């Protein structure tokens, strides 16, 4: 159900875009995204700070898109958001007791501090790449192509990256457990 709260706004955006135009779709997204945030908060009992940040970026840049009737603000939203998140992930290696990725996935795997830092850096690189790819698509292709990429391409890239990092975490975690078991024996 949480995944539905995450991706439902994108589906509404895409449907609204197909129905009318980008500005109508932005308006729909600006209504649906805060509802998705509220739904996710209700379902999980906690506020998803990444989703909140994305919602704030959307309201600001979506509002600018509608006010100035300029789609460039919306085109830059994913890029700016991804790059800000990459900076936060990178800074978390020195601020606080653990990298953000450990806070997010700490129960999923048993990794050493160095492995958590490496995984965190993988996320930093992914966010930088995804942000750069988004703005490349926005400036190099038509608006309909960008909308499809925004909805399906970035989602697909993220899904593939999550699978790759889950495989990596499983492999490394098994190795970490074997090392721990050998040192205890």
Secondary structure, 3 states (H helix, E strand, C coil): CHHHHHHHHHHHHHHHHHHCCHHHHHHHHHHHHHHHHHHHHHHHCCCCHHHHHHHHHHHHHHHHHHHHCCCHHHHHHHHHHHHHHHHHHHHCCCCCCCCHHHHHHCCCCCCCHHHHHHHHHHHHHHHHHHHHHHHHHHHHCCHHHHHHHHHHHHHHHHHHHHHHHHHHHHHHHHHHHHHHHHHHC
